[in-house]
């Protein structure tokens, strides 16, 4: 395997520019080369749970390609997450597109294998269905989780077209399975359409408080961050970020875009206010590259994953 301290950082080849060579996330070593990991970036190329525009199965490779320019030093946190932890790219889950329940089981098995080895996962989706098996794996190790969910949509709906597991239901299913601490879950950025007000009653029963997107105009970032921290408490935290939390001006390439969202700067300001939280796992999902323009969404998603990865490196283990 070689010396682990020699392989811990990003690719270091002075003759190879960052735009060349294989695109692992942020040019990190592969898990099979490093032999061990503290944090693993895991691609989940699956979008059979989507209800509108397909294409998020191509999200992991798109995000990796746009992560090439990520550097090892986070200037605002004064942190070197790739130096202080062994961070790797664990490749993609070998998941097929036809059988949703089987796909969820395959994703959970791969995630559990990593978690049981002491690895925390930064997952790249894929549609939001993948959050359910990831939360199952994290909760198996840490107990009921405080879930912080950035999204335009509630994703606590029930059955659609006969399916109980789809990208609008992961948190309802997770709540029903006892995977979430129902007193400590928080939505951020909600604005998408609903069919009936009773959907908000269902959402409250699933354990969520809500910060809607328009509140970013009316409230300060510091106030929103404080609400989030108060709501999450000291529970182990799982962070799930649907890229459609961003306005389509900042992330057009997503399966269910909704206007009047937050900006990339607002999202990052909130994330940077969460330093110190015990984040045990996270995902960035719903990037559908066919709808991207000039890599806008791929860049936003790659940098979002970098922000989460840095927080995981800074937070308590």
C-alpha positions in Angstrom: 0.0 0.0 0.0 2.9 2.4 0.7 3.2 4.9 3.5 -0.2 6.2 4.5 1.2 9.6 5.3 2.6 9.9 1.8 -0.7 9.2 0.2 -3.0 11.2 2.5 -3.4 14.3 0.4 -4.4 15.3 -3.2 -2.6 14.0 -6.3 0.9 15.6 -6.3 2.3 15.4 -9.8 4.0 18.7 -10.9 3.9 17.6 -14.6 0.2 16.9 -14.7 -2.2 19.9 -14.6 -5.4 19.8 -12.6 -7.5 19.5 -15.7 -5.7 16.3 -16.9 -5.8 12.7 -15.7 -8.6 10.8 -14.0 -11.1 12.9 -12.2 -11.5 11.6 -8.7 -13.2 14.0 -6.3 -10.9 17.0 -5.8 -8.0 14.8 -7.2 -8.1 12.7 -4.0 -6.6 9.2 -3.8 -8.8 6.3 -4.5 -9.8 4.1 -1.5 -8.1 1.1 -3.0 -4.8 3.0 -3.3 -5.0 4.6 0.2 -6.1 1.4 1.9 -8.0 3.2 4.6 -10.1 6.3 5.1 -11.5 8.7 7.7 -13.9 10.2 5.1 -14.9 8.7 1.8 -16.6 10.5 -1.2 -19.0 7.9 -2.6 -20.8 8.3 -5.9 -24.4 6.9 -6.3 -25.4 7.0 -10.0 -29.1 6.3 -9.5 -32.1 8.3 -10.6 -34.9 5.8 -10.9 -36.8 7.5 -8.0 -37.2 10.8 -9.8 -40.6 12.2 -10.5 -39.8 14.9 -13.1 -36.7 15.4 -15.2 -34.3 12.4 -15.2 -30.5 12.5 -15.5 -29.2 12.6 -11.9 -27.6 9.2 -12.5 -24.9 11.1 -14.3 -24.4 13.5 -11.3 -21.4 11.9 -9.6 -19.2 12.0 -12.6 -20.2 15.5 -13.4 -19.5 16.7 -9.8 -16.1 15.0 -9.8 -15.2 16.7 -13.1 -16.0 20.1 -11.7 -14.2 19.4 -8.4 -10.8 19.4 -10.2 -9.9 22.9 -9.0 -10.7 22.4 -5.4 -7.6 23.1 -3.3 -6.5 21.6 0.0 -6.7 24.7 2.1 -10.0 26.2 3.3 -9.2 29.9 3.8 -12.3 30.9 5.8 -12.0 27.9 8.2 -8.2 28.0 8.2 -8.3 24.2 7.7 -6.5 21.5 5.7 -9.0 18.7 5.7 -7.0 16.6 3.3 -3.9 16.9 5.4 -5.3 16.2 8.8 -7.6 13.3 7.7 -7.3 10.5 5.2 -10.0 11.5 2.7 -10.5 9.3 -0.4 -12.7 8.8 -3.4 -14.5 5.4 -2.9 -15.8 5.3 -6.4 -19.4 4.6 -7.3 -21.9 2.1 -5.9 -22.7 -0.6 -8.5 -26.4 0.0 -8.5 -28.8 -0.8 -11.4 -31.6 1.4 -12.7 -34.6 -1.0 -12.8 -35.5 -2.2 -9.3 -35.8 0.6 -6.8 -36.1 -1.5 -3.6 -33.2 -3.7 -4.6 -31.1 -0.6 -5.5 -31.8 0.9 -2.0 -30.6 -2.4 -0.5 -27.4 -2.3 -2.5 -26.7 1.3 -1.6 -27.3 0.6 2.1 -25.0 -2.5 2.1 -22.2 -0.5 0.5 -22.7 2.4 2.9 -22.9 0.1 6.0 -19.6 -1.6 4.9 -17.9 1.8 5.0 -19.6 3.1 8.2 -18.8 -0.2 10.1 -15.2 0.4 9.1 -15.3 3.8 10.9 -15.6 5.8 7.7 -17.9 8.9 7.3 -19.5 9.3 3.9 -19.9 12.3 1.7 -22.3 10.9 -1.0 -22.7 12.4 -4.5 -26.1 11.6 -6.0 -28.1 10.5 -7.8 -31.7 11.5 -6.9 -32.8 12.1 -3.3 -34.0 8.5 -2.9 -30.4 7.7 -2.0 -30.7 9.6 1.3 -32.8 6.8 2.8 -30.2 4.0 2.6 -27.5 6.4 3.6 -29.5 7.5 6.7 -30.1 3.8 7.5 -26.4 3.1 7.5 -25.5 6.2 9.6 -28.3 5.5 12.1 -27.2 1.9 12.5 -23.9 3.2 13.9 -25.1 6.4 15.7 -28.7 5.9 16.7 -31.6 8.3 15.7 -30.1 11.2 13.8 -30.7 15.0 13.8 -31.3 15.5 10.0 -30.6 18.9 8.4 -32.2 19.0 5.0 -31.6 21.7 2.4 -34.2 21.5 -0.3 -36.9 23.3 -2.2 -39.2 20.4 -1.4 -40.4 18.7 1.8 -39.5 15.1 0.7 -41.8 13.7 3.4 -44.5 12.6 1.0 -46.0 9.2 1.0 -47.0 7.1 -2.1 -46.6 8.3 -5.7 -47.7 6.2 -8.7 -47.8 3.2 -6.4 -44.2 3.7 -5.1 -43.5 4.1 -1.4 -39.8 4.7 -2.0 -39.0 7.6 -4.4 -37.2 10.9 -4.2 -40.0 12.6 -2.5 -40.4 10.1 0.4 -36.9 9.4 1.9 -37.5 11.4 5.1 -41.0 10.1 5.7 -39.7 6.5 5.4 -36.7 7.3 7.7 -39.1 8.8 10.3 -41.3 5.8 10.2 -38.3 3.5 10.6 -37.1 5.4 13.7 -33.9 6.6 12.1 -34.4 10.3 12.9 -34.8 12.1 16.2 -38.1 13.8 15.6 -37.4 16.6 18.0 -34.2 17.7 16.2 -34.8 17.8 12.4 -34.7 20.9 10.2 -35.6 21.8 6.6 -33.9 24.9 5.0 -35.0 26.5 1.7 -38.5 25.1 1.3 -40.6 26.8 -1.4 -41.8 24.1 -3.8 -45.5 23.5 -4.6 -47.8 21.4 -2.4 -51.2 19.9 -3.2 -52.8 20.4 0.2 -51.9 22.1 3.6 -52.2 18.7 5.2 -48.8 17.9 3.8 -47.3 20.3 6.3 -49.1 18.3 9.1 -47.4 15.2 7.8 -44.1 17.0 7.7 -44.4 18.0 11.3 -45.2 14.5 12.3 -42.0 13.5 10.5 -40.1 15.7 12.9 -39.2 18.8 10.8 -39.2 22.5 11.5 -39.0 24.7 8.4 -36.9 27.7 7.3 -38.5 28.8 4.0 -36.5 30.4 1.2 -38.1 33.8 1.5 -36.9 34.0 5.1 -33.4 34.6 3.8 -34.7 38.0 2.7 -36.4 38.8 6.0 -33.8 37.4 8.4 -30.1 37.5 8.9 -27.9 34.5 8.2 -26.8 34.5 11.8 -30.4 34.2 13.0 -31.1 31.3 10.6 -27.9 29.6 11.7 -28.8 30.0 15.3 -32.2 28.4 14.7 -30.6 25.5 13.0 -28.1 24.9 15.7 -30.7 25.2 18.4 -33.0 22.7 16.6 -30.3 20.1 15.9 -29.0 20.2 19.5 -26.1 17.9 20.3 -27.4 14.8 18.4 -25.3 13.2 15.7 -26.2 15.1 12.5 -26.9 13.9 9.0 -26.8 16.7 6.3 -28.7 16.2 3.1 -28.5 18.8 0.4 -30.7 18.7 -2.7 -29.0 21.1 -5.1 -32.4 22.5 -6.0 -32.3 24.4 -2.7 -30.5 26.9 -4.9 -32.4 29.1 -7.3 -32.2 27.9 -10.9 -30.0 30.9 -11.6 -27.3 29.2 -9.5 -28.2 25.5 -10.2 -30.3 25.0 -13.3 -29.3 21.4 -13.8 -31.6 19.6 -11.4 -34.6 17.3 -11.7 -37.3 19.5 -10.2 -36.2 23.2 -10.3 -38.1 25.8 -8.3 -37.8 29.6 -8.8 -37.2 32.0 -5.9 -34.5 30.0 -4.2 -31.5 30.9 -2.2 -28.1 31.8 -3.7 -24.9 29.8 -3.5 -23.4 32.5 -1.2 -26.4 32.2 1.2 -26.1 28.4 1.3 -22.4 28.6 2.0 -22.8 31.3 4.7 -25.2 28.9 6.5 -22.9 25.9 6.1 -19.9 27.9 7.4 -21.9 28.8 10.5 -22.3 25.1 11.4 -18.7 24.6 12.4 -18.3 22.1 15.3 -21.5 20.1 14.7 -21.1 16.3 15.0 -21.8 15.5 11.3 -21.7 11.8 10.8 -22.7 11.7 7.1 -24.0 13.8 4.3 -25.1 13.9 0.7 -25.3 16.3 -2.3 -28.0 15.1 -4.7 -30.2 15.8 -7.7 -27.5 17.2 -10.1 -28.8 16.4 -13.6 -25.9 17.4 -16.0 -27.9 17.4 -19.2 -29.5 20.6 -18.1 -26.3 22.3 -17.0 -24.9 25.4 -18.6 -21.1 26.1 -18.4 -20.9 23.8 -15.4 -22.7 26.1 -13.1 -24.5 23.4 -11.2 -21.5 21.0 -11.2 -19.3 23.7 -9.7 -22.0 24.6 -7.1 -22.3 20.9 -6.1 -18.6 20.2 -6.0 -18.0 23.2 -3.8 -21.0 22.3 -1.6 -19.5 18.8 -1.0 -16.1 20.5 -0.2 -17.8 22.7 2.4 -19.4 19.6 4.0 -16.2 17.7 3.9 -14.4 20.5 5.6 -17.0 20.7 8.3 -16.7 17.0 8.9 -13.0 17.4 9.3 -13.5 20.3 11.8 -16.3 18.8 13.9 -16.2 16.4 16.8 -15.7 12.7 15.9 
